[in-house]
Amino acid sequence: LAGVEPGMLLLDVTPPSLGSETMGGVVSRLIPRNSTIPASATEVLTTGVDGQRNVLIHVVQGEREMAADNRSLARFDLKDIPPMPAGMPRIEVRFLIDANGILQVSARDLHTEREQSIEVKPSYGLTDEQVEAMIGESVARAEEDFRRRQLVEARLEADTILAATEKALNHDAWFEITEEEHQAITLALNELRLAYYADDHLLIRRQMDKLNQAALRLATLMMETAVKSALEGKDVREV
């Protein structure tokens, strides 16, 4: 090839980054742009809803932070996941791109070993000009995209904390804390609910910290109750 020095090794690399959509529409980037191929990467996902039976795997290509702003390559479902509380199932997602540029994406339930997979060619129909445009747009919108991602991630964490706190209000430990602690938790809970709808991820995180601090003794009592229940009736040699 003209312009190539003797002894120079030419390596194929991936076009724009490859990843999957996660909760809240955020992209989890598995194989970054310009990775030498063949290449592979693995991540473990979980469910966001109690009793969820299916998980949608959405494969995307691009450099933007939100899945909707990237090129959609494929979608497929991993079905018949055993019903469990949210966050308990473990779904292993594997990206493998071979020397021919063929991408295989598989999703496997680590509990049942049930698996689904799909093959796509990320570079199909993608011109050099389109690749440059995708990269250019990601650079131009990087700050805006990062703020959106921070807001989505803060709200996802707030969802978890709000649900856990609301559940704790019906726990026996709630009746063991003081009225002052009741009021502090209730106030912090309501403030986080209000902050949730503000377009300010720092405000949401401050209110999460405030609620966590207010509910610290309640959480400790709940943990002590859970440990006591787990150890009840067991011989000391079993512990």
Short mmCIF file of the C-alpha atoms (twelve columns), coordinates in Angstrom:
data_MODEL
# 
_entry.id   MODEL 
# 
loop_
_atom_site.group_PDB 
_atom_site.id 
_atom_site.type_symbol 
_atom_site.label_atom_id 
_atom_site.label_alt_id 
_atom_site.label_comp_id 
_atom_site.label_asym_id 
_atom_site.label_seq_id 
_atom_site.Cartn_x 
_atom_site.Cartn_y 
_atom_site.Cartn_z 
_atom_site.pdbx_PDB_model_num 
ATOM 1   C CA . LEU A 1   0.000   0.000   0.000  1 
ATOM 2   C CA . ALA A 2   1.270   3.454   -0.893 1 
ATOM 3   C CA . GLY A 3   2.432   5.501   2.059  1 
ATOM 4   C CA . VAL A 4   2.869   2.503   4.356  1 
ATOM 5   C CA . GLU A 5   6.359   2.005   5.730  1 
ATOM 6   C CA . PRO A 6   7.948   -1.464  5.428  1 
ATOM 7   C CA . GLY A 7   7.283   -3.573  8.514  1 
ATOM 8   C CA . MET A 8   4.313   -1.445  9.604  1 
ATOM 9   C CA . LEU A 9   1.366   -3.498  10.876 1 
ATOM 10  C CA . LEU A 10  -2.062  -2.318  9.751  1 
ATOM 11  C CA . LEU A 11  -4.760  -2.942  12.350 1 
ATOM 12  C CA . ASP A 12  -8.500  -2.822  11.809 1 
ATOM 13  C CA . VAL A 13  -10.352 -0.745  14.359 1 
ATOM 14  C CA . THR A 14  -13.982 -0.288  15.283 1 
ATOM 15  C CA . PRO A 15  -15.984 2.606   13.843 1 
ATOM 16  C CA . PRO A 16  -17.974 4.651   16.429 1 
ATOM 17  C CA . SER A 17  -18.329 3.094   19.890 1 
ATOM 18  C CA . LEU A 18  -20.641 0.149   20.504 1 
ATOM 19  C CA . GLY A 19  -22.805 -0.175  23.584 1 
ATOM 20  C CA . SER A 20  -26.199 -0.957  25.042 1 
ATOM 21  C CA . GLU A 21  -29.055 1.068   26.468 1 
ATOM 22  C CA . THR A 22  -29.441 0.843   30.237 1 
ATOM 23  C CA . MET A 23  -32.077 2.105   32.659 1 
ATOM 24  C CA . GLY A 24  -33.147 5.663   32.009 1 
ATOM 25  C CA . GLY A 25  -32.020 5.519   28.383 1 
ATOM 26  C CA . VAL A 26  -28.343 5.988   29.257 1 
ATOM 27  C CA . VAL A 27  -25.685 4.307   27.082 1 
ATOM 28  C CA . SER A 28  -23.254 1.831   28.580 1 
ATOM 29  C CA . ARG A 29  -20.288 1.919   26.187 1 
ATOM 30  C CA . LEU A 30  -18.704 -1.540  25.900 1 
ATOM 31  C CA . ILE A 31  -16.361 -1.321  22.913 1 
ATOM 32  C CA . PRO A 32  -14.968 2.213   22.533 1 
ATOM 33  C CA . ARG A 33  -14.291 3.848   19.190 1 
ATOM 34  C CA . ASN A 34  -10.949 2.934   17.594 1 
ATOM 35  C CA . SER A 35  -10.635 -0.324  19.555 1 
ATOM 36  C CA . THR A 36  -8.486  -2.832  17.687 1 
ATOM 37  C CA . ILE A 37  -10.515 -5.776  16.406 1 
ATOM 38  C CA . PRO A 38  -11.212 -8.526  17.191 1 
ATOM 39  C CA . ALA A 39  -12.474 -7.176  20.518 1 
ATOM 40  C CA . SER A 40  -14.886 -8.219  23.240 1 
ATOM 41  C CA . ALA A 41  -16.429 -6.792  26.391 1 
ATOM 42  C CA . THR A 42  -18.866 -7.965  29.048 1 
ATOM 43  C CA . GLU A 43  -21.163 -6.235  31.521 1 
ATOM 44  C CA . VAL A 44  -23.742 -7.462  34.015 1 
ATOM 45  C CA . LEU A 45  -27.192 -5.867  34.041 1 
ATOM 46  C CA . THR A 46  -30.172 -6.378  36.315 1 
ATOM 47  C CA . THR A 47  -33.879 -5.607  36.427 1 
ATOM 48  C CA . GLY A 48  -35.469 -2.325  37.456 1 
ATOM 49  C CA . VAL A 49  -38.902 -3.633  38.475 1 
ATOM 50  C CA . ASP A 50  -39.973 -6.336  40.933 1 
ATOM 51  C CA . GLY A 51  -40.993 -9.533  39.154 1 
ATOM 52  C CA . GLN A 52  -39.686 -8.401  35.757 1 
ATOM 53  C CA . ARG A 53  -39.707 -11.389 33.363 1 
ATOM 54  C CA . ASN A 54  -38.148 -9.913  30.200 1 
ATOM 55  C CA . VAL A 55  -35.141 -7.674  29.555 1 
ATOM 56  C CA . LEU A 56  -34.795 -5.705  26.314 1 
ATOM 57  C CA . ILE A 57  -31.261 -5.502  24.949 1 
ATOM 58  C CA . HIS A 58  -30.884 -2.441  22.704 1 
ATOM 59  C CA . VAL A 59  -27.570 -2.304  20.824 1 
ATOM 60  C CA . VAL A 60  -26.448 1.181   19.781 1 
ATOM 61  C CA . GLN A 61  -23.513 2.788   17.995 1 
ATOM 62  C CA . GLY A 62  -22.190 6.282   18.564 1 
ATOM 63  C CA . GLU A 63  -20.554 8.672   20.998 1 
ATOM 64  C CA . ARG A 64  -23.606 10.347  22.569 1 
ATOM 65  C CA . GLU A 65  -24.575 9.714   26.205 1 
ATOM 66  C CA . MET A 66  -28.245 8.857   25.589 1 
ATOM 67  C CA . ALA A 67  -29.333 5.859   23.511 1 
ATOM 68  C CA . ALA A 68  -31.954 7.862   21.597 1 
ATOM 69  C CA . ASP A 69  -29.215 10.111  20.183 1 
ATOM 70  C CA . ASN A 70  -27.167 7.228   18.780 1 
ATOM 71  C CA . ARG A 71  -27.561 4.860   15.839 1 
ATOM 72  C CA . SER A 72  -29.788 1.899   16.722 1 
ATOM 73  C CA . LEU A 73  -28.290 -1.392  15.483 1 
ATOM 74  C CA . ALA A 74  -30.519 -4.085  16.969 1 
ATOM 75  C CA . ARG A 75  -33.011 -4.977  19.681 1 
ATOM 76  C CA . PHE A 76  -33.828 -8.345  21.185 1 
ATOM 77  C CA . ASP A 77  -35.456 -9.715  24.333 1 
ATOM 78  C CA . LEU A 78  -34.125 -12.114 26.926 1 
ATOM 79  C CA . LYS A 79  -37.356 -13.738 28.103 1 
ATOM 80  C CA . ASP A 80  -38.627 -15.883 30.973 1 
ATOM 81  C CA . ILE A 81  -36.384 -14.500 33.696 1 
ATOM 82  C CA . PRO A 82  -37.489 -15.964 37.057 1 
ATOM 83  C CA . PRO A 83  -39.515 -13.339 38.973 1 
ATOM 84  C CA . MET A 84  -37.346 -11.753 41.661 1 
ATOM 85  C CA . PRO A 85  -37.104 -8.418  43.463 1 
ATOM 86  C CA . ALA A 86  -35.640 -5.622  41.340 1 
ATOM 87  C CA . GLY A 87  -31.852 -5.716  41.316 1 
ATOM 88  C CA . MET A 88  -31.584 -9.431  42.095 1 
ATOM 89  C CA . PRO A 89  -31.366 -11.057 38.615 1 
ATOM 90  C CA . ARG A 90  -27.957 -11.005 36.928 1 
ATOM 91  C CA . ILE A 91  -27.937 -10.698 33.142 1 
ATOM 92  C CA . GLU A 92  -24.547 -11.020 31.473 1 
ATOM 93  C CA . VAL A 93  -24.332 -9.057  28.215 1 
ATOM 94  C CA . ARG A 94  -21.378 -9.825  25.954 1 
ATOM 95  C CA . PHE A 95  -20.217 -7.916  22.872 1 
ATOM 96  C CA . LEU A 96  -17.823 -9.722  20.511 1 
ATOM 97  C CA . ILE A 97  -16.681 -8.125  17.253 1 
ATOM 98  C CA . ASP A 98  -14.605 -10.389 15.012 1 
ATOM 99  C CA . ALA A 99  -11.875 -9.648  12.476 1 
ATOM 100 C CA . ASN A 100 -14.514 -9.267  9.747  1 
ATOM 101 C CA . GLY A 101 -16.348 -6.557  11.668 1 
ATOM 102 C CA . ILE A 102 -19.298 -8.792  12.571 1 
ATOM 103 C CA . LEU A 103 -20.698 -7.983  16.014 1 
ATOM 104 C CA . GLN A 104 -22.303 -10.729 18.070 1 
ATOM 105 C CA . VAL A 105 -24.267 -9.622  21.125 1 
ATOM 106 C CA . SER A 106 -25.486 -12.198 23.627 1 
ATOM 107 C CA . ALA A 107 -27.500 -11.893 26.832 1 
ATOM 108 C CA . ARG A 108 -27.452 -14.707 29.399 1 
ATOM 109 C CA . ASP A 109 -29.414 -15.093 32.620 1 
ATOM 110 C CA . LEU A 110 -26.752 -16.242 35.082 1 
ATOM 111 C CA . HIS A 111 -29.393 -17.986 37.213 1 
ATOM 112 C CA . THR A 112 -31.082 -20.119 34.547 1 
ATOM 113 C CA . GLU A 113 -28.333 -20.031 31.867 1 
ATOM 114 C CA . ARG A 114 -31.038 -19.039 29.358 1 
ATOM 115 C CA . GLU A 115 -29.426 -17.105 26.493 1 
ATOM 116 C CA . GLN A 116 -30.362 -15.043 23.440 1 
ATOM 117 C CA . SER A 117 -28.023 -13.549 20.856 1 
ATOM 118 C CA . ILE A 118 -27.962 -11.557 17.633 1 
ATOM 119 C CA . GLU A 119 -25.416 -10.692 14.934 1 
ATOM 120 C CA . VAL A 120 -25.041 -7.334  13.158 1 
ATOM 121 C CA . LYS A 121 -22.429 -5.572  11.029 1 
ATOM 122 C CA . PRO A 122 -21.974 -2.119  12.625 1 
ATOM 123 C CA . SER A 123 -20.247 -0.626  9.574  1 
ATOM 124 C CA . TYR A 124 -23.009 -1.659  7.143  1 
ATOM 125 C CA . GLY A 125 -24.430 1.410   5.375  1 
ATOM 126 C CA . LEU A 126 -22.180 3.770   7.335  1 
ATOM 127 C CA . THR A 127 -19.966 6.102   5.270  1 
ATOM 128 C CA . ASP A 128 -16.801 7.843   6.450  1 
ATOM 129 C CA . GLU A 129 -18.688 11.150  6.241  1 
ATOM 130 C CA . GLN A 130 -21.422 9.830   8.538  1 
ATOM 131 C CA . VAL A 131 -18.839 8.596   11.036 1 
ATOM 132 C CA . GLU A 132 -17.181 12.023  11.071 1 
ATOM 133 C CA . ALA A 133 -20.576 13.704  11.502 1 
ATOM 134 C CA . MET A 134 -21.444 11.426  14.448 1 
ATOM 135 C CA . ILE A 135 -18.149 12.204  16.154 1 
ATOM 136 C CA . GLY A 136 -18.447 15.925  15.445 1 
ATOM 137 C CA . GLU A 137 -21.957 16.090  16.887 1 
ATOM 138 C CA . SER A 138 -20.868 14.221  20.016 1 
ATOM 139 C CA . VAL A 139 -18.086 16.763  20.590 1 
ATOM 140 C CA . ALA A 140 -20.395 19.728  19.997 1 
ATOM 141 C CA . ARG A 141 -23.020 18.396  22.397 1 
ATOM 142 C CA . ALA A 142 -20.699 16.790  24.954 1 
ATOM 143 C CA . GLU A 143 -21.435 19.214  27.795 1 
ATOM 144 C CA . GLU A 144 -25.203 19.122  27.243 1 
ATOM 145 C CA . ASP A 145 -25.199 15.321  26.959 1 
ATOM 146 C CA . PHE A 146 -23.147 14.901  30.126 1 
ATOM 147 C CA . ARG A 147 -25.566 17.097  32.098 1 
ATOM 148 C CA . ARG A 148 -28.507 15.026  30.825 1 
ATOM 149 C CA . ARG A 149 -26.754 11.823  31.835 1 
ATOM 150 C CA . GLN A 150 -25.972 13.173  35.310 1 
ATOM 151 C CA . LEU A 151 -29.628 14.135  35.778 1 
ATOM 152 C CA . VAL A 152 -30.930 10.745  34.642 1 
ATOM 153 C CA . GLU A 153 -28.480 8.872   36.885 1 
ATOM 154 C CA . ALA A 154 -29.354 11.056  39.886 1 
ATOM 155 C CA . ARG A 155 -33.065 10.409  39.352 1 
ATOM 156 C CA . LEU A 156 -32.484 6.660   39.077 1 
ATOM 157 C CA . GLU A 157 -30.649 6.680   42.415 1 
ATOM 158 C CA . ALA A 158 -33.406 8.830   43.909 1 
ATOM 159 C CA . ASP A 159 -36.021 6.307   42.731 1 
ATOM 160 C CA . THR A 160 -34.221 3.579   44.678 1 
ATOM 161 C CA . ILE A 161 -33.867 5.673   47.836 1 
ATOM 162 C CA . LEU A 162 -37.471 6.903   47.725 1 
ATOM 163 C CA . ALA A 163 -38.820 3.367   47.299 1 
ATOM 164 C CA . ALA A 164 -36.646 2.000   50.119 1 
ATOM 165 C CA . THR A 165 -37.610 4.821   52.486 1 
ATOM 166 C CA . GLU A 166 -41.329 4.533   51.752 1 
ATOM 167 C CA . LYS A 167 -41.105 0.796   52.424 1 
ATOM 168 C CA . ALA A 168 -39.288 1.497   55.695 1 
ATOM 169 C CA . LEU A 169 -42.204 3.619   56.941 1 
ATOM 170 C CA . ASN A 170 -44.152 0.387   57.438 1 
ATOM 171 C CA . HIS A 171 -41.309 -1.495  59.116 1 
ATOM 172 C CA . ASP A 172 -41.440 -2.290  62.843 1 
ATOM 173 C CA . ALA A 173 -38.289 -0.204  63.313 1 
ATOM 174 C CA . TRP A 174 -40.283 2.927   62.362 1 
ATOM 175 C CA . PHE A 175 -42.078 2.685   65.694 1 
ATOM 176 C CA . GLU A 176 -38.792 2.462   67.607 1 
ATOM 177 C CA . ILE A 177 -37.438 5.850   66.562 1 
ATOM 178 C CA . THR A 178 -38.400 9.202   68.078 1 
ATOM 179 C CA . GLU A 179 -41.050 11.633  66.886 1 
ATOM 180 C CA . GLU A 180 -38.268 14.078  66.054 1 
ATOM 181 C CA . GLU A 181 -36.681 11.439  63.804 1 
ATOM 182 C CA . HIS A 182 -40.091 10.770  62.203 1 
ATOM 183 C CA . GLN A 183 -40.405 14.441  61.321 1 
ATOM 184 C CA . ALA A 184 -36.843 14.713  59.984 1 
ATOM 185 C CA . ILE A 185 -37.313 11.677  57.716 1 
ATOM 186 C CA . THR A 186 -40.720 12.838  56.481 1 
ATOM 187 C CA . LEU A 187 -39.390 16.331  55.733 1 
ATOM 188 C CA . ALA A 188 -36.333 14.991  53.886 1 
ATOM 189 C CA . LEU A 189 -38.523 12.530  51.970 1 
ATOM 190 C CA . ASN A 190 -40.849 15.295  50.765 1 
ATOM 191 C CA . GLU A 191 -37.924 17.558  49.854 1 
ATOM 192 C CA . LEU A 192 -36.383 14.797  47.732 1 
ATOM 193 C CA . ARG A 193 -39.721 14.226  45.985 1 
ATOM 194 C CA . LEU A 194 -39.789 17.918  45.049 1 
ATOM 195 C CA . ALA A 195 -36.117 18.029  44.030 1 
ATOM 196 C CA . TYR A 196 -36.657 14.998  41.784 1 
ATOM 197 C CA . TYR A 197 -38.478 17.128  39.204 1 
ATOM 198 C CA . ALA A 198 -35.907 19.917  39.174 1 
ATOM 199 C CA . ASP A 199 -33.375 19.875  36.340 1 
ATOM 200 C CA . ASP A 200 -30.541 19.981  38.864 1 
ATOM 201 C CA . HIS A 201 -28.676 16.763  39.600 1 
ATOM 202 C CA . LEU A 202 -26.665 18.410  42.388 1 
ATOM 203 C CA . LEU A 203 -29.862 19.436  44.206 1 
ATOM 204 C CA . ILE A 204 -31.201 15.879  43.901 1 
ATOM 205 C CA . ARG A 205 -27.968 14.462  45.321 1 
ATOM 206 C CA . ARG A 206 -27.951 16.934  48.221 1 
ATOM 207 C CA . GLN A 207 -31.492 15.908  49.126 1 
ATOM 208 C CA . MET A 208 -30.578 12.218  48.839 1 
ATOM 209 C CA . ASP A 209 -27.713 12.783  51.273 1 
ATOM 210 C CA . LYS A 210 -30.066 14.631  53.621 1 
ATOM 211 C CA . LEU A 211 -32.593 11.775  53.544 1 
ATOM 212 C CA . ASN A 212 -29.896 9.140   54.044 1 
ATOM 213 C CA . GLN A 213 -28.589 11.037  57.061 1 
ATOM 214 C CA . ALA A 214 -32.067 11.513  58.550 1 
ATOM 215 C CA . ALA A 215 -32.876 7.810   58.110 1 
ATOM 216 C CA . LEU A 216 -29.530 6.496   59.364 1 
ATOM 217 C CA . ARG A 217 -30.773 5.203   62.736 1 
ATOM 218 C CA . LEU A 218 -33.898 3.736   61.111 1 
ATOM 219 C CA . ALA A 219 -31.722 1.863   58.606 1 
ATOM 220 C CA . THR A 220 -29.478 0.606   61.419 1 
ATOM 221 C CA . LEU A 221 -32.450 -0.722  63.388 1 
ATOM 222 C CA . MET A 222 -33.829 -2.438  60.285 1 
ATOM 223 C CA . MET A 223 -30.465 -4.092  59.652 1 
ATOM 224 C CA . GLU A 224 -30.234 -5.287  63.250 1 
ATOM 225 C CA . THR A 225 -33.732 -6.776  62.971 1 
ATOM 226 C CA . ALA A 226 -32.809 -8.564  59.730 1 
ATOM 227 C CA . VAL A 227 -29.619 -10.014 61.226 1 
ATOM 228 C CA . LYS A 228 -31.445 -11.152 64.357 1 
ATOM 229 C CA . SER A 229 -34.125 -12.825 62.248 1 
ATOM 230 C CA . ALA A 230 -31.514 -14.582 60.091 1 
ATOM 231 C CA . LEU A 231 -29.672 -15.938 63.145 1 
ATOM 232 C CA . GLU A 232 -32.752 -16.933 65.112 1 
ATOM 233 C CA . GLY A 233 -32.824 -20.635 65.926 1 
ATOM 234 C CA . LYS A 234 -29.317 -21.320 64.605 1 
ATOM 235 C CA . ASP A 235 -26.577 -23.015 66.579 1 
ATOM 236 C CA . VAL A 236 -23.518 -20.822 67.159 1 
ATOM 237 C CA . ARG A 237 -21.457 -23.361 65.168 1 
ATOM 238 C CA . GLU A 238 -23.638 -22.670 62.115 1 
ATOM 239 C CA . VAL A 239 -22.868 -18.967 62.121 1 
# 
